[in-house]
Amino acid sequence: MKRHSVILLLVAFTVLSCSTTKIVATPQQILILDDIVKEQSFVIVSDWALPQSTGSLLTLQNAGLLAAGDSANSINLIGNANELKINKNIVSSKLPYFGEVLTNTGYNGSDNSISFDGEMKDYRVIKNEKGSYTIRFDARSNSEKFDVIIHLFSDLKSEIILKGAKRFPIRYTGVVSSISEETE
């Protein structure tokens, strides 16, 4: 009987320790998030790129061609320049792309990053439970249209999901700040 109690206690402890953590945000962070969403003026810098894991990326991983700590479905971006900036109805971005390209996006010196610089179309914001926001819009690079989904959380963490017509979807996680904060 004592053995069953120990096993039950270990299982209960394991289940409780694996439960999801709550996002803890300060009142100041919540006010900052509400303000930058209302003003439509913020910048997101990502820490991780999370490409859709495909056979090609797994082949690169298995060949040892990814950096230490990276895998076919998570690439560390710390130290790499990247951002997505929204200022009123203008979006600009320079995000590295990791994943499979479905159709040719161009040669002649063009890179394969995801770069926007222009007006957003069909911009919409939904305030979710617990103070988070979901922002959706369409953006266009030189050769491709993207469906952009941004999740902003009350602790100022972010998630960007990009779905392009010519490449597999990719997610980015990072932090959001106001544009005025970035320039200080």
Disulfide bonds with the S-S distance in Angstrom:
none
